[in-house]
Amino acid sequence: MINAKNVVVFDKAGIPSIMVKFEKRTNADLFGGSNQTHPAFIIDGEEVDEIYISKYPCTIINGLPYSLPYMPPATDISLEKASEMCFEKGEGWHLMTAPEWGLVTLESARGELPRGNTDYGKSHSCPDESGTVCGGGKTLAGSGPSTWAHDGTPFGVYDLCGNVWEMLAGLRLMDGRFEIIENNNAANRIDASRTSPLWKPILCDGKPVRVDVSRNQGLKITNVPKSGSPTWWGDPWENVKFDIDPPEIVKALAIYPLGEGGKESYLFADENGERLPIRGGSWLNSAHAGVFALYLNNLRSRVDTLVGFRAAFYRKTANRATE
């Protein structure tokens, strides 16, 4: 695994965030796919060399989100409000996107998957690992051991497993169908509203890829149209059935488990209307949590003490970074 690089990035208010720099990777590098550049590095049809991910879940200072250690993760904020606050930090800043989560998750899967705060301040699987509790069951950002970082080092991205679920831009279920904003275009201030024409279905053999939910037979990833009434359900990834060969974009977004730990975390899905993703799990989700955990039951309007977010950044001319 490539060692993570920590970088301080200042926003337009002159306040720093600690970020982790990821250099351009191909799908072949990350999961044995094609030599195509991973979608996290393709924005508006152009490739960027680096993406910066908040090292910690965001806290709020003067109405803007920041990645700082030993701060309480911000929660009780809607997806659209979180996205707007990230954009307000200045050029290149944005709510972390689904391709970026996929990138970090796939980097994690190249080693031992991270643990985290999955049991009211400690790891459910390793109870001797704990962080500093800051209310309810949340822990202060980055207060756990390095096994709670994406790469198992003090330089990695912390708290992707457990602590608080994290909202993401650029992915949704629409009536059970997976839809995306192309590549990493959701990193820009574009129309990502419910009715935006920028939402495109993920296709397999020319047919939309969807989640088929049956409470009797569990979850299935398929391109066969739904039969029966829409419903919702959750299963560990090891029980999710694939009756298609997953398109490369599905694997690039980490909607497919890699490694034994990935199989244990859960997929939840709701086929009713528009559902936005939250990932990673919270402090009370125990084995349901993990970097591959994906909860597709979130409404745009949802505000919840279990749900937070983190920002990301790609370099434009107005911002400066120091390593």
C-alpha positions as CSV (number, residue, x, y, z in Angstrom):
1,M,0.0,0.0,0.0
2,I,1.3,3.5,-0.8
3,N,1.9,5.5,2.3
4,A,-0.6,8.2,2.8
5,K,0.6,11.8,2.7
6,N,-0.9,14.4,5.1
7,V,-1.3,17.9,3.7
8,V,-2.6,21.1,5.3
9,V,-5.0,22.9,3.0
10,F,-6.4,26.4,3.7
11,D,-9.8,27.5,2.7
12,K,-11.0,31.0,1.7
13,A,-11.3,31.9,5.4
14,G,-7.7,31.1,6.0
15,I,-8.5,28.2,8.3
16,P,-6.6,24.9,7.8
17,S,-7.9,21.4,7.3
18,I,-5.7,18.3,7.6
19,M,-6.2,16.3,4.4
20,V,-4.8,13.0,3.0
21,K,-3.4,13.2,-0.5
22,F,-4.2,10.4,-3.0
23,E,-2.3,10.4,-6.2
24,K,-3.9,9.3,-9.5
25,R,-4.6,5.6,-9.7
26,T,-6.0,3.3,-12.3
27,N,-8.7,0.6,-11.8
28,A,-6.0,-1.9,-12.5
29,D,-4.0,-0.6,-9.5
30,L,-6.9,-0.8,-7.2
31,F,-8.8,-3.9,-8.0
32,G,-7.3,-5.6,-11.0
33,G,-9.6,-3.8,-13.4
34,S,-8.8,-2.0,-16.7
35,N,-6.0,0.6,-17.1
36,Q,-8.7,3.3,-17.1
37,T,-8.1,6.1,-14.6
38,H,-10.2,5.6,-11.5
39,P,-13.3,7.9,-11.8
40,A,-12.3,9.9,-8.6
41,F,-9.6,11.6,-10.7
42,I,-11.8,12.5,-13.7
43,I,-13.6,15.9,-13.3
44,D,-15.3,17.6,-16.2
45,G,-13.6,15.3,-18.7
46,E,-10.1,16.2,-17.5
47,E,-7.8,14.1,-15.3
48,V,-6.4,15.5,-12.1
49,D,-3.2,14.2,-10.5
50,E,-4.3,14.4,-6.9
51,I,-7.4,14.3,-4.7
52,Y,-7.4,15.4,-1.1
53,I,-9.7,13.7,1.4
54,S,-10.5,15.0,4.9
55,K,-8.4,13.0,7.3
56,Y,-11.2,13.3,9.9
57,P,-15.0,13.6,9.7
58,C,-15.9,17.3,9.6
59,T,-16.5,19.6,12.5
60,I,-18.1,23.0,12.1
61,I,-16.3,26.3,12.7
62,N,-18.0,29.6,11.9
63,G,-20.5,27.8,9.7
64,L,-17.9,25.9,7.6
65,P,-16.7,22.3,7.8
66,Y,-13.1,21.4,8.8
67,S,-11.0,18.3,9.1
68,L,-9.2,18.7,12.5
69,P,-8.2,16.1,15.1
70,Y,-9.9,15.6,18.5
71,M,-13.0,17.6,17.4
72,P,-16.6,16.3,17.6
73,P,-18.0,15.1,14.3
74,A,-20.7,17.4,13.0
75,T,-24.1,15.7,12.7
76,D,-27.8,16.7,12.3
77,I,-27.2,18.3,8.9
78,S,-29.0,17.6,5.7
79,L,-27.1,16.4,2.6
80,E,-27.8,19.5,0.6
81,K,-26.8,21.8,3.5
82,A,-23.5,19.8,4.0
83,S,-22.8,20.0,0.3
84,E,-23.4,23.8,0.2
85,M,-21.1,24.3,3.2
86,C,-18.3,22.4,1.5
87,F,-18.7,24.4,-1.7
88,E,-18.6,27.6,0.4
89,K,-15.1,26.9,1.5
90,G,-13.8,28.0,-1.9
91,E,-12.7,26.6,-5.3
92,G,-12.0,22.9,-5.4
93,W,-13.8,22.1,-2.1
94,H,-16.8,19.8,-2.1
95,L,-18.7,17.1,-0.1
96,M,-16.9,13.8,-0.4
97,T,-18.2,12.0,-3.4
98,A,-19.1,8.3,-4.0
99,P,-16.0,7.8,-6.3
100,E,-13.8,9.3,-3.7
101,W,-15.2,6.9,-1.0
102,G,-14.7,4.1,-3.5
103,L,-11.0,5.2,-4.0
104,V,-10.2,5.2,-0.2
105,T,-12.1,1.9,0.4
106,L,-10.2,0.2,-2.4
107,E,-6.9,1.4,-1.1
108,S,-8.0,0.1,2.3
109,A,-8.8,-3.3,0.8
110,R,-5.2,-3.7,-0.3
111,G,-4.3,-4.3,3.4
112,E,-6.2,-5.1,6.5
113,L,-9.6,-3.2,6.5
114,P,-9.8,-0.5,9.3
115,R,-11.8,-1.0,12.4
116,G,-13.4,1.9,14.3
117,N,-15.9,3.1,16.8
118,T,-18.7,0.5,16.3
119,D,-19.7,0.0,19.9
120,Y,-20.3,3.2,21.8
121,G,-16.7,4.4,21.9
122,K,-14.8,1.2,21.1
123,S,-14.4,-1.5,18.4
124,H,-17.0,-4.3,18.7
125,S,-14.4,-6.8,17.4
126,C,-11.4,-5.5,19.4
127,P,-12.9,-4.0,22.6
128,D,-9.4,-2.9,23.8
129,E,-9.4,-0.4,21.0
130,S,-11.2,2.8,21.9
131,G,-11.5,6.5,21.3
132,T,-12.5,9.6,23.4
133,V,-16.3,9.6,23.8
134,C,-17.8,13.1,23.2
135,G,-21.5,12.6,23.6
136,G,-23.8,9.7,23.1
137,G,-21.6,7.1,21.5
138,K,-19.5,9.4,19.3
139,T,-15.8,9.7,19.7
140,L,-13.6,12.7,18.9
141,A,-12.3,12.6,15.4
142,G,-9.0,10.6,15.1
143,S,-8.9,9.8,18.9
144,G,-8.8,6.0,18.2
145,P,-5.7,4.0,17.4
146,S,-4.1,3.8,14.0
147,T,-6.0,0.6,13.2
148,W,-8.9,3.0,12.8
149,A,-7.2,4.7,9.8
150,H,-7.8,3.5,6.3
151,D,-4.2,2.2,5.9
152,G,-3.4,1.2,9.5
153,T,-1.0,4.1,10.0
154,P,-1.2,7.5,11.8
155,F,-1.1,9.1,8.4
156,G,-4.3,7.6,7.0
157,V,-7.9,8.7,6.8
158,Y,-9.6,8.1,10.2
159,D,-13.1,7.0,11.2
160,L,-14.4,5.6,7.9
161,C,-15.6,2.5,9.9
162,G,-18.2,3.5,12.5
163,N,-18.4,6.6,14.6
164,V,-21.0,8.4,12.2
165,W,-22.5,7.4,8.9
166,E,-21.2,9.7,6.1
167,M,-23.2,11.3,3.4
168,L,-21.8,11.3,-0.2
169,A,-22.5,13.1,-3.5
170,G,-22.9,11.6,-6.9
171,L,-24.7,8.3,-6.3
172,R,-28.3,7.3,-5.6
173,L,-30.9,4.6,-6.0
174,M,-33.9,5.7,-8.0
175,D,-36.8,3.2,-7.7
176,G,-34.2,0.6,-7.0
177,R,-31.9,1.5,-10.0
178,F,-28.3,2.7,-9.4
179,E,-27.7,6.1,-10.8
180,I,-24.5,8.2,-10.8
181,I,-23.3,11.7,-11.8
182,E,-20.6,10.9,-14.4
183,N,-17.0,10.3,-13.1
184,N,-16.3,12.8,-10.3
185,N,-18.3,15.6,-11.7
186,A,-20.2,15.9,-8.4
187,A,-17.1,17.5,-7.0
188,N,-18.3,20.7,-8.8
189,R,-21.2,22.9,-8.0
190,I,-23.5,21.3,-10.6
191,D,-27.2,20.5,-10.7
192,A,-27.5,17.3,-8.6
193,S,-31.1,17.9,-7.7
194,R,-33.7,15.1,-7.8
195,T,-34.8,16.0,-11.3
196,S,-31.3,16.8,-12.7
197,P,-30.6,15.3,-16.2
198,L,-27.1,14.7,-15.1
199,W,-28.1,11.5,-13.2
200,K,-27.4,8.5,-15.4
201,P,-28.1,4.8,-14.8
202,I,-25.3,2.3,-14.3
203,L,-25.8,-0.2,-17.2
204,C,-25.0,-3.8,-17.7
205,D,-25.7,-5.3,-21.2
206,G,-27.6,-2.1,-21.9
207,K,-29.9,-2.5,-19.0
208,P,-30.0,-0.6,-15.7
209,V,-28.3,-2.2,-12.7
210,R,-30.6,-2.4,-9.8
211,V,-31.1,-3.8,-6.3
212,D,-33.8,-6.4,-6.2
213,V,-35.1,-6.7,-2.6
214,S,-37.0,-9.7,-1.4
215,R,-37.5,-10.1,2.3
216,N,-37.7,-13.9,1.8
217,Q,-34.6,-14.2,-0.5
218,G,-32.5,-11.2,0.6
219,L,-30.8,-8.7,-1.7
220,K,-29.7,-9.3,-5.3
221,I,-27.8,-7.1,-7.7
222,T,-29.3,-7.6,-11.2
223,N,-30.3,-6.0,-14.4
224,V,-33.7,-7.7,-14.5
225,P,-36.7,-5.4,-14.1
226,K,-38.4,-5.5,-10.7
227,S,-41.2,-7.9,-10.2
228,G,-43.6,-7.3,-7.3
229,S,-43.9,-4.3,-5.0
230,P,-40.9,-2.2,-3.9
231,T,-39.6,-2.8,-0.4
232,W,-36.4,-2.5,1.7
233,W,-34.0,-4.9,3.3
234,G,-30.5,-5.3,4.6
235,D,-28.0,-8.2,4.3
236,P,-24.2,-8.7,4.9
237,W,-22.4,-8.4,1.7
238,E,-21.4,-12.1,1.8
239,N,-25.2,-12.9,1.4
240,V,-25.9,-10.4,-1.4
241,K,-26.3,-12.3,-4.7
242,F,-25.0,-11.0,-8.0
243,D,-26.7,-12.4,-11.0
244,I,-24.6,-10.2,-13.3
245,D,-20.9,-9.7,-13.8
246,P,-20.6,-6.3,-12.0
247,P,-19.6,-3.5,-14.4
248,E,-16.2,-1.9,-13.6
249,I,-17.9,1.2,-12.2
250,V,-19.7,-0.8,-9.6
251,K,-16.3,-2.1,-8.3
252,A,-14.7,1.3,-8.6
253,L,-17.4,2.7,-6.3
254,A,-16.8,-0.2,-3.8
255,I,-20.4,-1.4,-4.3
256,Y,-18.8,-4.9,-4.3
257,P,-17.0,-6.5,-1.3
258,L,-13.3,-7.1,-1.4
259,G,-11.6,-9.0,1.5
260,E,-13.2,-11.0,4.3
261,G,-14.0,-7.9,6.3
262,G,-15.8,-6.3,3.4
263,K,-18.1,-9.3,3.2
264,E,-19.2,-8.9,6.8
265,S,-20.4,-5.3,6.5
266,Y,-23.9,-4.6,5.3
267,L,-25.8,-3.4,2.3
268,F,-29.2,-1.8,3.1
269,A,-31.5,-0.8,0.2
270,D,-34.9,0.8,-0.3
271,E,-36.6,0.5,-3.7
272,N,-39.1,3.3,-3.0
273,G,-38.3,6.5,-4.9
274,E,-35.0,8.4,-4.5
275,R,-32.5,7.1,-1.9
276,L,-29.1,8.8,-1.3
277,P,-26.1,6.9,0.2
278,I,-24.6,7.0,3.6
279,R,-21.5,4.8,4.2
280,G,-19.3,3.4,6.9
281,G,-21.7,2.9,9.8
282,S,-22.1,4.5,13.2
283,W,-21.0,3.9,16.8
284,L,-23.9,1.5,17.4
285,N,-23.8,-0.6,14.2
286,S,-21.2,-3.3,15.4
287,A,-20.7,-5.8,12.5
288,H,-23.0,-3.9,10.2
289,A,-20.4,-1.2,10.0
290,G,-17.3,-1.1,7.8
291,V,-15.7,0.8,4.9
292,F,-17.9,-1.3,2.5
293,A,-21.1,-0.6,4.5
294,L,-23.6,1.1,2.3
295,Y,-27.0,2.3,3.4
296,L,-29.3,3.3,0.5
297,N,-32.3,4.4,2.4
298,N,-31.4,8.1,3.0
299,L,-33.7,11.0,2.0
300,R,-32.3,14.4,1.0
301,S,-34.1,15.9,3.9
302,R,-32.8,13.5,6.5
303,V,-31.2,15.1,9.6
304,D,-29.9,12.6,12.1
305,T,-27.5,12.4,15.0
306,L,-26.0,9.3,13.5
307,V,-25.1,10.9,10.2
308,G,-22.2,13.2,9.4
309,F,-19.9,14.0,6.5
310,R,-16.4,14.9,5.4
311,A,-15.1,17.3,2.8
312,A,-12.7,16.7,-0.1
313,F,-10.6,19.0,-2.3
314,Y,-9.0,19.1,-5.7
315,R,-6.5,21.7,-6.6
316,K,-7.6,24.8,-8.4
317,T,-5.7,28.1,-8.7
318,A,-7.2,29.8,-5.6
319,N,-6.1,27.4,-3.0
320,R,-2.7,26.6,-1.5
321,A,-1.4,23.4,0.2
322,T,1.8,22.8,2.2
323,E,3.3,19.3,2.9
